[in-house]
C-alpha cells in the first residue's frame, strides 16, 4: 500500500481535466489513472477523504476559476 505522501503526489499529478481532451489516448490514460486512484480509496478511508477533497477543489476551479477561494487547495500537511 502507498504511503500518505505517495498517494497525495498521485492526486497532485493526476490529469484531472483528461475528460476535456480531444485526444483519445490522453482521455484513456486519465480515465485509467482515475480508476486506479478510486481503487486505492477503497483500501483507506484517509485516501478516500484526500481524493474527495482534491476533487472538490478541482470542481470548484472548473466552476469558479483558479482564483476561487471557496475550496482551498488541499495540502499534504492536512492529512498527516
Secondary structure, DSSP 4 states (H G I P E B T S, - for coil): ---HHHHHHHHHHS-TTGGG-S-HHHHHHHHHHHHHHHHHHTT-HHHHHHHHHHHHHHHHHHHH-TT--SSPPP-GGGG-
